[in-house]
Amino acid sequence: MPVPVISVTQMRDWEQATWAAGQTEAEVIRRVGKCTALHALRMTQAGDLIVILAGKGHNGADARCAREHLTGRRVEALDVKEPAAEMPKLEALLALNPALVVDGLFGIGLNRPLSPDWSQFIQRINGTNTQVLAVDVPSGLNADTGEPQGGAVQASVTLTVGAPKTGLLTEAASQFTGRLEVASDTGLIPCPHTSEVNWTLPGDFAGYPPARTATTHKGNCGHLAIVAGSLGYHGAAVLAARGAQRAQPGLITLHTLEAVYHVVASQLQAVMVEPWAPGAKLIGSHNAALIGPGLAAKDMPDEMKMLTRHLWRDSLMPVVVDASALDWLSLDSVPKNFPRVITPHPGEAARLLRATPQQVQADRLTALRNVSKRFGNAWVVLKGHQTIIGRSTGEVYVNPSGNPHLAQGGSGDTLSGYLAGLLAQPEMQTDALKTIRYAVWQHGVAADYLQATRRNWVVEDLAQAIGMAQSAPLDRGCFERG
């Protein structure tokens, strides 16, 4: 199940409830230490040097406990109580060029500014090019506000315990947390708190999508209509179609402008391609529609804009709108029980709200709520670092997968195609929110897999890899390897 994003006070309550239930602090520390070691092993290679920096609190105990599980690595641990006295030892360890530093100096209890000696100690850590794995919270960061307390460790990965803390998801914290991951197998009892913002875990998709029956045929797996592609932007239509194919709907028909029909059709085999001209209608019966990828040429036909508004306002099937077509949507009410999904990046969300990207990024939750409210309570996938998914009311979900190398043209087209391809399948429409979350998670995990195995990957590789991930905890690996 997803976990709520909680405050430091709620985390303390959770710990006390766990001790009252009979669990010991020592057992939780042991498990967190093991989780820390598993992440450290993934971030390094056999024979690498790992330096553990341990403070006097629980974070230090977690970090020290990781040592026994770091098989195949060289490990040096430094207990730090007085930073000025330990600075020469830190310098000596950093001179050995470690592959990873484990930060267990301060935890979520820090609520006052660091002393100058501690600030200097942390600045020295940040001055290296070494990867840093922070345990629970980057040392020096306020876990409630996301603001540094006079300085904070700049982590490559933050492994937070049990559930994300509210401050770790703020824009201010992003330069310190790096990639945020959750240690969920910690021995804590189920979280007694709830939140409007929740963190997705890979295990949320165990057994999903449901297995197809032996008698399944393409006629009952849905027919997706895609309206995409214009002069100069034909590649977006191809990527959206290929992303949709990875979702495996029964049929896909791509409607594209006549100016790019031949170049688009020549790149696709199983996808049916139809030229679109003013007055043309979507041919055949469909179960979902995607509109927008590559519709960015100058002087787009007014009839296509009208088609977009008509499908959004009246169609009794799921409709996904992306990219330039977002600007064509009407503010009319839409049919209930037929999902409407929009997938803006921060710049597009800013246009829809008549705001700036900076304002959107400063309060992504409010931006998502306002965009959804403006467009008929549509589901919104607000893309970017830690993509969030939700509507004007109700729970919002933060996606944990993905990396900065998704910042390539065509990445969003692949996602919208894959998402629409899933929603075209009748059995995937029952729980639209779960399907949307699953699509976003798969998109990010595919990028993570590619980055780990092929650092010069391109979006065409993403269109091949999307959908491969297994719905298993990341500690066990999400991909089957042949």
N, C-alpha and C positions, 0 to 999 in steps of 0.2 A: 504494500500500500504506500501511497505517497506520504511524506512526512510534512508537518506544518513548519513554517518559518516562525521561529519563536524568539522571545526576548531572553536576556540573561536571567532575569528573575524567574521566568517560566522554566528555564533550563535547571536552575537551582531547585525549584519545586519538583521537577521530574526526578532529579537525583535523590532528593529526600524521600520521595514516594518509592523509589527503587530500594533504598536501604531499608525502609519500613516493611517492604515485601520480603525481606530476607536475603537479598543479594548483597554481596560484599563489595566494598570499594576496590579491594585487591583484585577481584575477579574482573571487574570492569576495566581496571588499568591493564590487566594482562591481555584482555581482548583488544583494547585500543592499541596497545603496543604491537600486537600481531598484525592488526590492520595497517598500522603505520609501516611495519616492515614489508608487507606485501606491496604497498605502493612504492616504497623505496626500491625494492627489487625490480619493479617494472620500470623505474626511472633510471636504472643503472645496468651495467653489464658485469659479468663474472670478472673478479679481480679488481674492480673499481674500489676506490677509497670513499667511504661514507663517514662524515664527521657529524657526531651528535652533540648538540649544545643543549644542556639540560639545566633548567632553573630549579628552584627549591619547591615549587608547587606540584599539583597533579600533572600538569603538562610535562614537567621534567621527568616525573615518574613514568608517564606514558612513553616518552622518548627513550629513556633508559631501558625500558622493558622491550623495546623493539630490537635491541642488540642481539639477543639470543636467537632471533629468527632470521638474521641477515646472513644466511649461509652463502658461501661463495664470494663474499665481499670482505675487504679489509675495513675494519671499523675502529675509529678513534672517538672516545667520548670525553667531553669536557664539562664538568660541573661548574656552573657559573653562579657564584653568590655575590662577589664583589667584582664588577666588570673591569675596573681599573687594574686590579691585581691580576686578572686573567687575560688581559689584552695581549701580553707577550706570547702566551700559549696559543691564543687564537691566531696571531700572526704566524706562528710556527706551523700550525695545522693548515692554514690557508696556503702557505708556501709549498705544501705538498700537492697542490692542485687536486683537491678532492672532486669527485664527480657529483657529489650531492652533500648538501648540508641539511640536517634535520633540525628544525627550529622548535625547541621545547622550552623556551625561556620564560614566557609569560602566557597566561591563559585568559579566559573571559572575565576573570575577576579584576583585571587592571582597570582602575577608574580615576587615575590621577596622572599628571604629566610625569614623564620619565626624567630622571636626574641627568645632568650633562654627561656623566660617565656612561650611563646606559645608552644615551643617544649616540655617543661616539662609538660605542661597541656595535650598535645596530648599523650605524653608517658604514662601519668597516665590513660587515657582512654584505651590505648592499653594494659595496664598491667592487665586489668580485663579479666574474661572469659565471659563477657556479650556480647550478640549479639549487633551489631551496624548497624543501617540503615542510610546511608549517603544520604543527599539530593543533587542531581545533581552531586556532585563530592566529594570524601573523602577530608575533610579539610586538606590543606597542600600539596595536589597533584597538579602538573602543568597539566592542562587539555589538553594542546597541546602536551607535551612531554611525559607525564606519569611518570615523575621523581618527587620524593618528594622534597619539598622546605625546606630542613633541618628537615624533619619529616612529617609524614602524618598519618591520622587516618586509621586504618586497619578495613575496613568495612566488615560485613558479606554480606550485600546487598547494592549496590549503585543504587538509583533510579534517573537516569539522566533525565533532562527535555527536552522534544521535540525530541531529537536525540542524539546518542552517540557522544562524543567528541573524536577526534583522539587519544589523549593520553590515554584514558581509555581502549583502545584495545591493548596497547603495552604489551610486556612481563614484563617490569619493573613495570607496574601498577597493574598487576594481584594480587600481594600479598596485595594490598590496596583496590581494588574495590570489591573483593569477587564476588558474583553473580551480573552481570550487568543487570538491567532492565530499560525499557524506559517508562516514563510517557508521553503518547501520547495525552490524553484528557486534554489538558492544556489551550485551548482557543487561542493558536497561530494560525496564518493563515498557510496554506500549505507551507512547507519549500520552499523558493525560490532558493535553491542551489541544485546542483547535485554532485554526487561523484562516483568514480569507486567502492568504497566499500559501501555496504548497509546493514542495519540491518533488519532482518526479524521480522515481527510482526505476532502474531497469526491470526489477521484478514486478513492476506494475503491469507488465505486458506478458506475463507468463501465460502460455496457452492462447496467445492472441497473435494473429487473427485465428478464429476458429478453423479447425480442419475441414476441408471440403469432403463431401460424401462421394462415394464411388460413382454415383450416377450424375455427378455435376457435368454440365455442358455449358458452352459459351453463351447460350441463350438465357441462362439464369444467373450469369455472373455480371450482368450490367453492361450498358452501352454508354460510353463517355463521349460527349461532344466537346471539342476544343476549338475555340475561335482565337487564332493567334497568327503572328507573323506579318510583317510588312516590309517594304523595300528598305534594305539596309539592316533589317532586324530579323531576317528569316531564321537565323540560328536559334533564337529563343523559342520559336515554334517547334523546331526539331527537338530541342532539349526537353521541352514540356511534354512532347509526345513520348520521348524515350523514358522520361521519369514515370509517366502514366503506365507505360508498358510494364515496368518493374512492379507495379501494384497488381498486375494481372487481371484487369477487368476483362469481360468476355469480348467486347468490341470497342474500338476507338475510331472515331471519325474526326479528322482535323480539317477545319474550314479555314482557309487562308486566302489572302488577296491574290487576284489573278497575276499581279506583277511578280509574285514570288512563287507561284504554284509549282512551276517546273523544278526549280532548285530545291524546294521543300520535298515534293513528292519523290524526287530521285534519291533522297537520302533515307526513305522509310519503306519498309516492306509490308509488315503485318498491319500497320496503321493505314486506314483508308483516308485518302486526301481528296478534298473537294474544293474547287475554286469558289471563292465568295465574291459576289458582285452586288451592287445596290439592288435591293428588291429580293435578293435570294433569301431563302429560309433554311433553317437547319433541317437536313434531310433525315428522315427516319425517326423512330421512337428512341428516346434517350432516357437514361436514369440519373444523369448528372451532367453539369456543364462547367467548363472552365473558360474564362474570358480574360485576355489581357497580355500574356507574354508576347513581346515583340510588336505590340500595336503602337509604335512610337513614331512612325513616319509623319511628316508634315501633312496637313490636310487629310486626316483620316476621314472616311465617309461619315456623314451625319447619320446615314441609315445604320451603320454599325454601332454608333453610340446609342441610337434608339433601340436597337436589338438588345444591347447590354441592359438598358433601363427596363425594357419589357421583361427580360428573363429574371432580373433581380426582383422586380415588383410582383410578377404574376406567375412565374413558373412553379409548378408543383413537383419540384425535384431539387436536390441540393445544387447550389450554384456557388462556385468559387471565383472570386475576382482578384486579379493581381495587376501589378505594374501600372501602365498608363490608363487602363480601364477603370482604375479606382476613381479617377477624376470624372468619370461619366456617370457615376451612380446617382440615383435620385434619393431624396430624403423621405420618400413615401414609406408607409408601413408595408411589411412583407408577410407572406403566408406563414402561419405558425406550423410547426412540426415539419418544415422543409428547410433544412439548414442553409444558412447564408454565411459564407466564410470570406473574409478579406485578409490579405497577407502583406501588410505594408512594412517597409523598413522605416527607420525613424524619420527620414526626409519626407517620405510619402505620408506618414502619419501627421507630420507637421503641416503639410499642405491641406490635408483633410480638416485639420483643426484650426487653420489659419494662425498657426503658431510657428515657432522656430524649432529646428532639430534639437537645439540645446535645451529648450523648455521641455520637449518630449523626453529627452534622456534624463533630465533632472528629476522627473517623477513619471516613470514609465507606467506604473499602475494606474494613475489618474488618467494619463493619456489613453491607455487602452479602454478604460471605462467610458471616457467621453467619445471616442471614435465609435464604439459599439452603440452607445445611446443615440448618436447622430444618425446611424444607419440601421435603424430598425432592430436593435439588440442583436446584431450579427455577432457571430464568433469572430474574434480578432486574434490573429497570429502576429504579434508585434516582434519582428525579427531583430536580430542583433545579439550582442553578448548576453547570454542567458535569456533566450527568447521566451516570452511569456504568452500564455494562451488563456483566453477567458472572454467574458461578456460584460455588459454594463452592470450586472449584479451577479452575485454568486461567487463561487471559488475561482481563483486564478492559479494557474500552474506554471512553474518555472521549469524550463527544459535544461538538463545538465550537460547534454552532449554537444559536440561541435568544437571548433577551434578557429583561430583568426584566419586560417587559410581558406575558409569558406568565402572570404571577401574577394570573390572573383565574379566577373560578369557571367550570368547564366546559372549561378547557384540557386537563386530564387525561382527561376523558371523550372528547374528540375524539381524543386520542392513542391511548387504548385501543381505540377503535373502528377507527381506521385500522390499527393493528397487527394486530388480530384479523382485519380484512378481508384483509390480506395473507396471514396464516397460513392462512386458509381455502382458499387456492389451492394445489393439490397441488404445482405446480412451485416454490412459494415455501417449501415445508416441507423441501426437501432440505438447505438450509443455514439452519437456524432462527436462528442467531446473526447472520448477515448480514442476514436479513430484519428482525430486531428492531432492529439498528443503523440500518438504512435507514429504518425507520419513525420512530425518534427523531430522526434527522438531518433528515428531511423536515419533521417537526413544527416543529423549531427554525428551519429555513430559511424556512418559510412565515411565521413570526412576524417574522423579520428583514426579509423582503420587505415585509410589511405596515407595519412600523415605519418603513421607509425611504420608503414611499409614502403612508401614511395614518396619521398619528400618533394618531388617535382610534379606531383599529380595535377591534372587539369580537370575542368568541369565535365568533360566527356567521360573521364574515369569515374567521377561521382555518379553520373547517370547509369553507369554499369554496376556500381557497388551498392547503390541505395536499395534497401530492402533485404540485404544479406544477413543483417545482425540477428542473433538469437536472443530471445527474451530471457536472458540469464544475468545474474549479478556480474558486474564488471570484473570482480576479483577472479571469477572463473573464466573470463573471456567471453566476448559477445559473438565471435565469429567462429564458425566451424572451419577448420583448415584441412584441405585435402592433401 
